[in-house]
Amino acid sequence: MVKEEIRLRQVILHILDSTAGEPVLSDDCLEMNAELQEFIKEHIIKLVNGDDSKKCEFHKKESEVYEILDTYDDAEFVRISKDLAKHLYSIMNANIDIPSADLFIVRFSADSMEYLAILKMNYKTMYTHRSVPEENMIRNEVFRFKELLPTESQRLSEAAVIRLNDLAVSLIEKKAEINGKKEDYFSELFLKCKTKLSDKKKLNLVQKAIESVNNQAYEYEEVYEPQMKAKSIISEQLEKNGGFVVEELGDLIFKDREDLNTAYRDKLEQYDIVKEEVLPKAESTTKKYLKQHLITDTGIEIKIPMLQYEEGNAEIINNPDGTISLHIKNIGNITARF
């Protein structure tokens, strides 16, 4: 989805302050100016295109949200938005650790499809100032202000975009304490849907599985080499294909060690992602695969661009006495920085 193609149809704001005892529900949609449209579009695109977003399927027989949206009608947008807000507020009211928020319900279109966004904008507490008039003087003071919304550059903690033709859901969420236990309340209690792991989470699990398998198979002084090789292969797959299938990546990394490939699959089987694709979109997710990061036991840290490593311009040499040397070749000049 491209932000410039998003067309906002209707937007309404409801106030869900759990300290107030009841929600403040709006009876009419917002009047949209250019700045507010940009603010809302930015949060929608961050959700849809972010590697933290998860796909979700409604538990149709259990989900109040699914029931509300199953017969969605634009003519009933305000009523539907109120029903969603009241349902979420009832969950918040029963669980004090769920943060208060302003709730934007957004009807929009993009890519020739129709969508509904549920954007929960949790309040931020920050300091600001005020001027207090007194007799013959003005006194400026600082105070904490709670009801501040996230900025355009910040990611929301809980939000969902629902495609209206098939009620497919993309969401981001943060755990809250429910009955003494941290839970994904937004998907489990509010939407009542089954989530899949995000691309970012899957990539982290793959990386940890590779590191664990190599650490168990190689001695401490030898493990750096297979780890570097694995990172190089991941980098190549991300650059050429935009991602990889989890199982096929193991075949590439452990092609000469079927025992390690089996161990790799076993570790990821418990998350049910062996057959799945990992397709990260955000540069912030993939940038760590652009360089090899080496740290010596003497405290020297070296970052080698992956292209230079793959072209052989940084060669690691195992010396007969057991020490390791790093040979960096084809240097035109060196710059020292403070």
C-alpha positions as CSV (number, residue, x, y, z in Angstrom):
1,M,0.0,0.0,0.0
2,V,1.2,3.5,-0.9
3,K,0.3,6.4,1.3
4,E,-0.5,8.7,-1.7
5,E,-3.2,6.3,-2.8
6,I,-5.0,6.3,0.5
7,R,-8.4,8.1,0.3
8,L,-10.0,8.9,3.6
9,R,-13.8,8.6,3.4
10,Q,-15.0,9.1,7.0
11,V,-13.1,9.6,10.3
12,I,-14.6,9.8,13.8
13,L,-12.9,10.2,17.1
14,H,-14.0,8.7,20.4
15,I,-12.4,9.4,23.8
16,L,-11.7,6.3,25.9
17,D,-10.4,7.5,29.2
18,S,-10.8,4.7,31.7
19,T,-10.5,7.1,34.6
20,A,-13.6,8.9,33.6
21,G,-16.0,6.0,34.2
22,E,-17.5,6.0,30.7
23,P,-16.4,6.8,27.1
24,V,-17.1,10.1,25.4
25,L,-18.6,9.0,22.1
26,S,-18.8,11.4,19.1
27,D,-22.1,11.7,17.2
28,D,-20.5,13.1,14.1
29,C,-17.4,12.7,11.9
30,L,-14.3,14.9,12.0
31,E,-13.9,17.8,9.6
32,M,-10.6,16.9,7.9
33,N,-7.9,19.4,7.0
34,A,-4.7,18.5,5.2
35,E,-2.6,18.2,8.3
36,L,-5.0,15.8,10.0
37,Q,-5.3,13.7,6.9
38,E,-1.5,13.4,6.7
39,F,-1.4,12.4,10.4
40,I,-3.9,9.6,10.0
41,K,-2.5,8.3,6.7
42,E,1.0,8.2,8.2
43,H,-0.2,5.9,11.0
44,I,-2.2,3.7,8.6
45,I,0.8,3.2,6.3
46,K,3.2,2.5,9.2
47,L,0.8,-0.3,10.3
48,V,0.2,-1.9,6.9
49,N,3.8,-1.7,5.7
50,G,5.6,-2.3,9.0
51,D,7.4,-5.5,9.8
52,D,5.8,-5.6,13.2
53,S,2.3,-6.0,11.8
54,K,0.6,-9.4,12.1
55,K,-2.0,-11.1,10.0
56,C,-5.1,-12.1,11.9
57,E,-8.2,-14.3,11.3
58,F,-11.4,-13.7,13.3
59,H,-12.8,-16.4,15.5
60,K,-16.2,-15.8,13.7
61,K,-18.4,-17.4,16.3
62,E,-16.8,-15.6,19.2
63,S,-15.8,-12.2,17.9
64,E,-18.1,-9.2,18.7
65,V,-16.0,-7.1,16.2
66,Y,-16.6,-9.7,13.5
67,E,-20.3,-9.6,14.2
68,I,-20.4,-5.8,14.1
69,L,-18.5,-5.7,10.7
70,D,-20.0,-8.7,9.0
71,T,-22.8,-6.6,7.6
72,Y,-20.9,-3.3,7.4
73,D,-22.8,-0.4,5.8
74,D,-21.3,3.1,5.2
75,A,-24.6,4.6,6.1
76,E,-24.2,3.1,9.6
77,F,-20.6,4.3,10.1
78,V,-21.2,6.4,13.1
79,R,-23.2,3.8,14.9
80,I,-20.7,1.0,14.0
81,S,-17.8,3.1,15.3
82,K,-19.7,3.7,18.6
83,D,-20.3,-0.1,19.0
84,L,-16.6,-0.8,18.4
85,A,-15.6,2.0,20.9
86,K,-18.0,0.8,23.6
87,H,-16.8,-2.8,23.2
88,L,-13.2,-1.8,23.6
89,Y,-14.0,0.5,26.5
90,S,-15.7,-2.3,28.4
91,I,-12.5,-4.4,28.1
92,M,-10.4,-1.4,29.3
93,N,-12.7,-0.7,32.2
94,A,-12.3,-4.2,33.4
95,N,-8.5,-4.2,33.1
96,I,-6.9,-1.1,34.7
97,D,-3.5,-1.6,33.1
98,I,-4.8,-1.1,29.6
99,P,-3.9,2.5,28.8
100,S,-6.5,5.2,28.1
101,A,-6.6,6.5,24.6
102,D,-8.3,8.4,21.8
103,L,-9.8,6.0,19.3
104,F,-9.9,6.9,15.7
105,I,-12.2,4.8,13.5
106,V,-11.3,5.5,9.8
107,R,-13.1,4.4,6.7
108,F,-10.7,4.6,3.7
109,S,-9.9,3.1,0.3
110,A,-6.6,2.1,-1.3
111,D,-5.4,-0.1,-4.1
112,S,-9.0,-0.4,-5.3
113,M,-10.0,-2.0,-2.0
114,E,-12.1,-0.8,0.9
115,Y,-10.9,-0.7,4.5
116,L,-11.7,0.2,8.1
117,A,-8.9,1.2,10.4
118,I,-9.1,1.1,14.2
119,L,-6.4,3.3,15.6
120,K,-6.0,3.4,19.4
121,M,-3.8,6.3,20.2
122,N,-2.6,5.9,23.8
123,Y,-2.0,9.0,25.8
124,K,1.5,10.2,26.4
125,T,2.4,12.1,29.5
126,M,4.8,15.0,28.9
127,Y,5.7,18.3,30.5
128,T,4.5,21.6,29.2
129,H,4.0,25.2,30.5
130,R,1.2,27.5,31.4
131,S,1.0,31.1,32.5
132,V,-0.9,31.9,35.7
133,P,-2.1,35.5,36.2
134,E,-1.8,36.9,39.7
135,E,-2.1,40.3,41.2
136,N,-0.1,42.7,39.0
137,M,2.0,39.9,37.6
138,I,2.3,36.7,35.5
139,R,3.8,33.5,36.9
140,N,5.0,30.9,34.4
141,E,5.0,27.3,35.6
142,V,5.6,23.8,34.4
143,F,3.1,20.9,34.7
144,R,2.5,17.4,33.4
145,F,0.0,17.0,30.7
146,K,-1.4,13.5,30.1
147,E,-3.8,13.6,27.1
148,L,-1.2,14.0,24.3
149,L,-1.4,11.8,21.2
150,P,1.5,10.0,19.5
151,T,3.2,12.1,16.8
152,E,3.3,11.1,13.1
153,S,6.8,9.6,13.5
154,Q,5.8,7.3,16.5
155,R,4.3,3.9,16.0
156,L,1.0,3.1,17.6
157,S,0.9,0.3,20.2
158,E,-2.5,-1.1,19.3
159,A,-4.2,-0.7,15.9
160,A,-5.8,-2.7,13.2
161,V,-6.6,-2.3,9.5
162,I,-9.5,-4.5,8.3
163,R,-10.2,-5.2,4.6
164,L,-14.0,-5.0,4.3
165,N,-14.6,-7.4,1.4
166,D,-13.2,-10.4,3.3
167,L,-12.6,-9.0,6.9
168,A,-8.9,-9.9,6.7
169,V,-7.0,-8.1,9.5
170,S,-3.5,-6.6,9.8
171,L,-2.6,-5.4,13.3
172,I,0.0,-4.2,15.7
173,E,-0.3,-4.7,19.5
174,K,1.4,-4.5,22.8
175,K,0.8,-6.8,25.7
176,A,-1.0,-5.5,28.8
177,E,-1.4,-7.1,32.2
178,I,-4.7,-9.1,32.4
179,N,-5.4,-10.9,35.6
180,G,-1.8,-10.8,36.6
181,K,-0.5,-12.1,33.3
182,K,0.8,-10.2,30.2
183,E,-1.5,-10.8,27.3
184,D,-2.2,-9.6,23.8
185,Y,-5.5,-8.1,24.8
186,F,-6.1,-6.3,21.5
187,S,-6.2,-9.5,19.4
188,E,-7.4,-11.9,22.1
189,L,-10.0,-9.9,24.0
190,F,-11.1,-7.1,21.7
191,L,-10.8,-8.5,18.1
192,K,-10.8,-12.1,19.2
193,C,-8.7,-13.4,16.3
194,K,-5.9,-15.8,15.7
195,T,-2.7,-14.1,14.8
196,K,0.4,-15.1,12.8
197,L,3.9,-14.0,13.7
198,S,5.1,-10.8,12.1
199,D,7.9,-10.8,9.6
200,K,10.2,-9.1,12.1
201,K,9.5,-11.8,14.7
202,K,10.0,-14.6,12.2
203,L,13.3,-13.1,11.1
204,N,14.5,-12.9,14.8
205,L,13.5,-16.5,15.4
206,V,15.4,-17.7,12.3
207,Q,18.5,-15.8,13.4
208,K,18.3,-17.2,16.9
209,A,17.8,-20.7,15.6
210,I,20.9,-20.5,13.4
211,E,23.0,-19.0,16.1
212,S,21.9,-21.7,18.6
213,V,22.6,-24.6,16.1
214,N,26.1,-23.2,15.3
215,N,27.0,-22.6,18.9
216,Q,26.1,-26.2,19.8
217,A,28.0,-27.6,16.8
218,Y,31.2,-25.7,16.8
219,E,33.9,-24.8,19.3
220,Y,33.9,-21.2,20.6
221,E,37.0,-20.2,18.6
222,E,35.5,-21.7,15.4
223,V,31.9,-20.5,15.4
224,Y,32.5,-17.1,14.0
225,E,33.0,-18.5,10.5
226,P,29.7,-20.3,10.1
227,Q,27.9,-17.4,11.7
228,M,29.4,-15.0,9.1
229,K,28.5,-17.4,6.3
230,A,24.9,-17.6,7.5
231,K,24.6,-13.8,7.7
232,S,26.0,-13.5,4.2
233,I,23.4,-15.9,2.8
234,I,20.6,-14.1,4.6
235,S,21.8,-10.8,3.2
236,E,22.0,-12.2,-0.3
237,Q,18.4,-13.6,-0.1
238,L,17.0,-10.3,1.2
239,E,18.8,-8.3,-1.5
240,K,17.9,-10.6,-4.4
241,N,14.5,-12.0,-3.5
242,G,13.2,-9.6,-0.8
243,G,13.1,-12.5,1.7
244,F,13.2,-16.3,1.9
245,V,11.2,-19.4,2.8
246,V,12.4,-20.6,6.2
247,E,13.0,-24.2,5.2
248,E,14.8,-23.2,2.0
249,L,17.1,-20.9,3.9
250,G,18.2,-23.8,6.1
251,D,19.0,-25.9,3.0
252,L,21.3,-23.1,1.8
253,I,23.1,-22.4,5.1
254,F,23.4,-26.1,6.2
255,K,23.7,-27.7,2.8
256,D,26.8,-29.7,3.9
257,R,25.4,-30.6,7.3
258,E,22.1,-32.4,7.2
259,D,22.3,-33.0,11.0
260,L,22.5,-29.2,11.6
261,N,19.7,-28.5,9.1
262,T,17.5,-31.0,10.9
263,A,18.3,-29.3,14.2
264,Y,17.5,-25.9,12.7
265,R,14.1,-27.1,11.4
266,D,13.3,-28.7,14.8
267,K,13.8,-25.4,16.6
268,L,11.5,-23.6,14.2
269,E,8.9,-26.3,14.0
270,Q,7.6,-25.3,17.4
271,Y,6.6,-21.9,16.0
272,D,5.0,-23.5,12.9
273,I,6.9,-21.3,10.5
274,V,9.2,-23.9,8.7
275,K,7.1,-23.6,5.4
276,E,6.5,-19.9,5.7
277,E,8.0,-16.9,3.9
278,V,9.8,-14.1,5.6
279,L,9.4,-10.9,3.6
280,P,10.5,-7.9,5.7
281,K,9.9,-4.5,4.1
282,A,11.4,-1.9,6.5
283,E,15.0,-0.8,6.2
284,S,15.2,-0.7,10.0
285,T,14.6,-4.5,10.0
286,T,17.1,-5.5,7.4
287,K,19.9,-3.0,7.8
288,K,21.8,-5.1,10.3
289,Y,22.4,-7.7,7.5
290,L,24.2,-5.1,5.4
291,K,27.4,-5.4,7.5
292,Q,29.4,-8.1,9.3
293,H,30.1,-7.0,12.8
294,L,33.2,-8.6,14.4
295,I,34.4,-8.2,18.0
296,T,37.8,-9.5,19.1
297,D,38.7,-10.7,22.6
298,T,41.0,-7.7,22.8
299,G,38.1,-5.3,22.4
300,I,38.5,-4.3,18.8
301,E,35.3,-3.9,16.9
302,I,35.2,-4.0,13.1
303,K,32.2,-3.5,10.8
304,I,32.7,-4.9,7.2
305,P,30.2,-4.0,4.5
306,M,28.6,-7.2,3.3
307,L,29.6,-6.6,-0.3
308,Q,33.3,-6.2,0.6
309,Y,33.1,-9.4,2.7
310,E,31.5,-11.3,-0.2
311,E,34.0,-10.1,-2.7
312,G,36.8,-11.3,-0.5
313,N,38.3,-7.9,0.5
314,A,38.3,-8.9,4.1
315,E,40.0,-12.3,4.7
316,I,40.1,-14.1,8.1
317,I,43.3,-16.2,8.5
318,N,43.7,-18.9,11.1
319,N,47.3,-18.8,12.3
320,P,49.3,-21.9,13.2
321,D,49.6,-20.7,16.8
322,G,45.8,-20.6,17.2
323,T,45.4,-16.9,16.9
324,I,43.4,-15.2,14.2
325,S,44.4,-12.4,11.7
326,L,42.2,-10.2,9.6
327,H,43.6,-9.1,6.3
328,I,41.7,-6.1,4.7
329,K,42.6,-5.7,1.1
330,N,42.2,-3.1,-1.7
331,I,42.1,-0.1,0.6
332,G,42.4,3.3,-1.2
333,N,42.7,5.4,1.9
334,I,41.9,5.4,5.5
335,T,40.0,8.2,7.5
336,A,40.3,8.5,11.3
337,R,37.3,10.0,13.1
338,F,36.8,11.2,16.6
